[in-house]
Amino acid sequence: QVQLVESGGGLVQAGGSLSLSCAASGRTVTSYTMGWFHQAPGTEREFVAVLSWSDITYYADSVKGRFTVSRDNAKNTVYLQMNSLKPEDTAVYYCAAQAPKYSSSYYTLRGRYDYWGQGTQVTVSS
């Protein structure tokens, strides 16, 4: 099992940046495909970015070129660097861990993730 704790959310003006962290315990993050999702009020939780156990990265079209997912193995932590933030990025951001038994076709599917953090709020003002 793995426990995930997100941090780094907050309030930022449009065009600004935030860096979210997802600290893992129980298992190493290199053992899992690590995804980031977000959920705005009244909407479903949506895929944002993923860093697979095999170092494949993939991004939602809405964040491509602005967000970067990375991993620090020594800290057992995954990061989501968010630049050029827009008001529509406002949401609760969750990290999640997926067992390395799925192909990349499943990386964007929230139902295929086994463990979730509690989420961190990101608010982007216009």
C-alpha positions as CSV (number, residue, x, y, z in Angstrom):
1,Q,0.0,0.0,0.0
2,V,1.0,3.6,-0.5
3,Q,-0.1,6.8,1.3
4,L,-0.1,10.1,-0.7
5,V,-0.1,13.6,0.7
6,E,-0.4,16.6,-1.6
7,S,0.8,20.1,-0.7
8,G,1.6,23.4,-2.4
9,G,-1.8,24.6,-3.4
10,G,-2.9,28.2,-2.8
11,L,-4.2,31.4,-4.4
12,V,-2.3,32.9,-7.3
13,Q,-3.0,35.5,-10.0
14,A,-3.5,34.5,-13.6
15,G,-0.2,34.1,-15.3
16,G,1.5,33.0,-12.1
17,S,3.0,29.7,-11.1
18,L,2.6,27.0,-8.4
19,S,4.4,23.8,-7.6
20,L,2.4,21.0,-6.1
21,S,4.1,18.1,-4.3
22,C,2.9,14.6,-3.7
23,A,4.8,12.9,-0.9
24,A,4.5,9.1,-0.9
25,S,5.0,6.7,2.0
26,G,4.7,2.9,2.2
27,R,6.1,2.2,-1.2
28,T,8.4,4.0,-3.6
29,V,7.0,6.2,-6.3
30,T,9.1,4.5,-8.9
31,S,7.0,1.4,-8.3
32,Y,3.9,3.1,-9.6
33,T,2.5,5.2,-12.4
34,M,1.8,8.6,-10.7
35,G,-1.0,10.7,-12.0
36,W,-2.4,14.1,-11.3
37,F,-6.1,14.9,-11.6
38,H,-8.2,17.9,-10.8
39,Q,-11.8,18.5,-9.9
40,A,-13.7,21.8,-10.0
41,P,-17.0,22.2,-8.2
42,G,-19.8,20.5,-9.9
43,T,-17.6,18.6,-12.3
44,E,-16.0,15.2,-12.5
45,R,-12.4,14.6,-11.6
46,E,-10.3,14.9,-14.7
47,F,-6.9,13.8,-15.8
48,V,-4.1,16.4,-15.8
49,A,-0.8,14.7,-16.1
50,V,1.0,11.4,-15.6
51,L,4.5,10.1,-15.0
52,S,4.7,6.4,-15.4
53,W,7.0,4.0,-13.6
54,S,8.8,3.7,-16.9
55,D,9.3,7.5,-17.1
56,I,6.6,8.1,-19.8
57,T,4.9,11.5,-19.4
58,Y,1.6,12.6,-20.8
59,Y,-0.5,15.7,-20.4
60,A,-4.1,16.8,-20.9
61,D,-4.3,19.1,-23.9
62,S,-5.5,21.9,-21.7
63,V,-2.2,22.0,-19.7
64,K,0.3,20.9,-22.3
65,G,3.2,23.3,-22.5
66,R,2.3,24.9,-19.2
67,F,2.5,22.0,-16.6
68,T,5.4,19.7,-16.0
69,V,5.3,16.5,-13.9
70,S,8.5,15.2,-12.3
71,R,9.8,12.9,-9.6
72,D,12.5,13.1,-6.9
73,N,13.3,9.5,-6.1
74,A,15.4,10.4,-3.0
75,K,12.5,12.3,-1.5
76,N,9.9,9.8,-2.8
77,T,7.9,12.7,-4.1
78,V,6.2,13.6,-7.3
79,Y,5.8,17.2,-8.4
80,L,3.5,19.2,-10.7
81,Q,5.0,22.4,-11.8
82,M,2.2,24.7,-13.0
83,N,3.1,27.8,-15.0
84,S,1.0,30.4,-16.9
85,L,-1.9,29.5,-14.7
86,K,-5.4,30.4,-15.9
87,P,-8.6,30.9,-13.9
88,E,-10.0,27.7,-15.5
89,D,-7.2,25.8,-13.7
90,T,-8.9,26.5,-10.4
91,A,-9.8,23.1,-8.8
92,V,-8.8,20.7,-6.1
93,Y,-5.7,18.8,-7.4
94,Y,-5.2,15.2,-6.5
95,C,-2.2,12.9,-7.0
96,A,-2.9,9.2,-7.4
97,A,-0.9,6.0,-7.8
98,Q,-1.6,3.2,-10.3
99,A,-0.1,-0.2,-10.1
100,P,2.4,-0.9,-13.0
101,K,0.2,-3.5,-14.5
102,Y,-1.6,-1.3,-17.0
103,S,-0.5,-0.1,-20.4
104,S,-0.4,3.6,-21.2
105,S,-3.9,3.4,-22.5
106,Y,-5.1,3.4,-19.0
107,Y,-3.0,6.3,-17.7
108,T,-5.8,8.9,-18.0
109,L,-8.5,6.8,-16.5
110,R,-9.2,7.7,-12.8
111,G,-10.9,4.4,-12.2
112,R,-7.6,2.6,-12.8
113,Y,-5.8,4.3,-10.0
114,D,-5.5,2.5,-6.7
115,Y,-4.5,5.1,-4.2
116,W,-5.4,8.8,-3.9
117,G,-4.2,11.7,-1.8
118,Q,-6.6,14.1,0.0
119,G,-6.2,16.9,-2.5
120,T,-4.9,20.5,-2.4
121,Q,-6.9,23.5,-3.5
122,V,-5.6,25.7,-6.3
123,T,-7.3,29.0,-7.0
124,V,-6.3,31.2,-9.9
125,S,-7.7,34.8,-9.8
126,S,-8.3,36.8,-13.0
